[in-house]
Amino acid sequence: MKKQTFIFSLLTFISLTLLACSDSEWSSEDKGKLIDRCRAEGGSRAYCNCYLENAMEKYPIASEMDQMDFETAVELSLECVEK
């Protein structure tokens, strides 16, 4: 349940952050914001970097993530979950 709350919080942050961004590829600021929020929510550096890579692969344009649903956020995080 804690993992779902983390992912939902991360998804909400990403959506709100990217709504304000223009339709451009991932800027350093976009990447930094996602990583910073992920770390603030308790993600390890490795987890957050993995999530960022998956997000960038699925959404080549950062602002496209504002349409991401919860299930997709979970899918992006599955291979990143630390064992």
PyMOL commands that set and color helices and strands:
alter all, ss='L'
color gray80, all
select helices_A, chain A and resi 2-19+28-40+45-58+62-67+70-78
alter helices_A, ss='H'
color red, helices_A
deselect
rebuild
show_as cartoon
